[in-house]
Amino acid sequence: MARVVILGAGLGGVIAAYDIRKTIPRQDEVIVINENDFYQFVPSNPWILVGWRERKDILVDLAKPMKKRRVELIVGAAKKVDPKGKAVLMEDGTSVPYDYLVIATGPELAFDEIEGLGPKGFTQSVCHIDHAQAGYAAFEALCDEPGPVVVGAVQGASCFGPAYETAMIIETELRKRKIRDRVPMTFVTSEPYIGHLGLDGVGDTKGLLESEMRDRHIKWITNARVKKVEATRMLVEELNEDGSVKTEHDLPMKFSMMLPAFRGVSAVRDIDGLVNPKGFILTDKHQRNPTYPDIFGLGVCIAIPPVGKTPVPVGVPKTGFMIESMVNAVAENIAALRKGEQPTHEATWNAICIADFGDGGVAFIAQPQIPPRNVNWSVSGGWVHTAKVAFEKYFLRKVRTGHAETFYENAALALLKTHKIKD
């Protein structure tokens, strides 16, 4: 009998628990360690920020579906992974031994890297349900006393879709409230151009997103490095292609949502051979750590080099479709090891994104996510908002019933078929 421990119950961790349980022998144990007893659908947080969703709408109690799938859930904070002792040390002093460990923690949010950034500073966040709820109160205060809004992603960020969504959704809600004319908006991003997304663009995301910005009267600053955030202003440097400072911006603000850079969580940081200097898990093409072959990594917590050099550091996003393919590789490779075979499965690293803009949106598919690609497609339209709503409802139902393993793959195939694009 083997014991497979999964650290983290976000998108990757939850799917991994269900998929691994299905692929390994029945007598083996599957254990999930997570700080909370719930799963949160993070893509819905921009809706929470403007009051279009409530907390209960996007949370799933994990105890029941995991018990149904014969997965043990341990609710608690991990203090440190002990690769040599093959155990996860917990904050309460206990330890959870493992034969195989799957690290799916997601990231730590590096708000502290910029003075004044984050919920403890002067900007809001959609990275966590608690942040989005706090942001809703700040948004209502903005609507009571309208003023300038700054939205975007700081240097080192690797997740840009939610920044675009938040900007457009805020703009849509302000129009609904008939106060848009009293709220100047600026989009500040470390990307070298609008629509780069950490992927060097997908299809015509540059043209589509610039057009949306113009139509909605949202100004933008690219190659941006945020120096400091204060209560009523953001200090931003706009860089040239050679990295020199082109312009310094002193942006007034009444409300701001800025995505931070990520780093590895404290439970894995500084473990030699396991992580890179930023604390992200080092993996080979089989999602396996080269130094500790009984440890696998998947999702946002793994190390992936950027697609190319940019004036301001830009990370690579790990989207749902990409994470799902990592999960499948991990599940199949652990199953192979249980049979005495060597791992052979590799993640496809494809990307699908449905970005809601409140009354429209942009969707794209990149196969593979890192260029050059076999499929490089993007489209915009009012149907994207409807698709995102359906996407949320369907996926949460899948998580509740314990059958979310191939959701993103099926969604991508449906999009390709609908738009008559060859896979």
Residue, then its C-alpha position, 0 to 999 in steps of 0.5 A: m500500500a502506498r500513501v499519496v499526499i497532495l499539498g493544496a486544494g486549489l484547482g490543481g490539488v482538487i483535480a489531482a485528488y480525484d484523478i489520482r484516486k481513479t488511477i492508483p490501486r484501491q488500497d492506496e491512500v490519497i490524502v489532501i492537506n489544505e488550510n481551508d475546508f473549502y474550494q474557491f472558484v478564483p476566476s469569479n473573484p472579479w464578480i465578487l469585487v463589484g457585488w455580482r456574486e456573494r461568497k457562498d456562490i463560489l465556494v464548495d465544501l470539500a469534505k463531502p465530495m472528497k469523502k465520497r471519492r475516498v480521499e482523506l482531507i486534512v484541514g491545517a497549515a503546512k509548516k515545512v516539507d521534509p523531502k529527506g524524511k518524506a513527510v509534511l510537517m504541520e504548524d500544529g506539530t504533527s507530521v503527515p508521512y508520504d510515499y509520493l508527494v504532489i505539491a499543488t499549493g499555488p503561490e504566495l502573493a508578494f505584496d510586500e515587494i512594493e511599498g503600499l501594495g495589497p489589501k494591507g496597503f492601498t490596493q485591492s486584490v482578486c487573488h483570494i475570496d477574502h481579498a475580493q470581499a474586502g475590495y467590494a467594500a472599497f468599490e462601494a466607497l468609490c461609487d459613493e464618492p467617484g474618483p480615479v481608478v487604477v487597475g493592472a499587474v505589477q512587475g513580476a506578475s504572471c497572471f494578467g487575465p484577471a486584471y483585464e477582467t477586473a478593469m472591464i467589469i468595473e467599467t461595466e458596473l460604473r456605466k450601469r450606475k451612471i457614474r462612469d463619466r466621473v471615474p477616469m480609468t488607467f490600466v497599468t501593466s508590466e507587459p510590453y504591450i496590451g494583450h501580451l498576457g505573459l504569452d507573447g499574445v495569443g491570436d490577436t489579443k493585442g488588437l482585441l484588448e486595445s480596441e476594448m480599452r479604446d471603446r471603454h475610454i481606459k488609458w494604459i501604460t505598458n512596460a510599467r514598474v510600480k515604485k510605490v503606492e500611497a493612499t491617493r496616488m500610485l508612482v509608476e515608471e514607464l520603461n523604454e525597450d532597453g530598460s531605461v526610464k522613459t516617463e515617470h507617472d504620478l497617478p491619482m487614485k481613489f480605487s485600485m486593484m493590482l495583481p502582485a508578483f508570485r513566489g513559492v509558499s514558505a513550506v517549500r521555499d529555500i529547500d535545496g534541490l526542490v525549488n528555484p530562488k523564487g521558491f517555485i518547484l523544479t520539475d522535469k517533463h514528467q512533472r517530477n522533481p529531479t532531486y526528490p523523484d517521489i515529489f511531483g509539482l503542478g499548477v501555479c507553484i512550479a517553475i516555468p521560464p518566461v517566454g522571452k526577455t522583456p523590459v519589465p519582468v513578466g512571468v508565464p501564467k499557468t491556466g486551467f487547461m495547462i494545470e489540468s494537463m499537468v494533473n493528468a501527467v502526474a496521475e498517470n506517472i504515479a500510477a506507472l511507478r506503482k506498477g514498477e514502471q517508469p514515468t512517460h506521461e507529459a503535460t500538453w501545456n495548452a491554454i484556454c481562457i474565457a475572460d469576461f468583461g461584464d457585457g462581453g469578453v475575449a476568449f483564446i486557445a493556445q496549443p501549446q501555451i508557449p509559442p510557436r503554436n499549432v493553434n493560435w486563436s482568439v475571438s471577442g463577443g457578447w457570447v463570452h460573458t454568457a460562456k463564462v457564467a455557464f463555465e462557472k456554474y458547470f465547473l462548481r457542479k463538477v467539483r461538488t460531485g467529484h468529477a472535474e478531471t477533464f473539464y478544461e479539455n472538454a471546454a476547449l474541444a467545445l470551443l474549437k468545434t463551435h468556431k470550426i477550428k481544427d484541433 
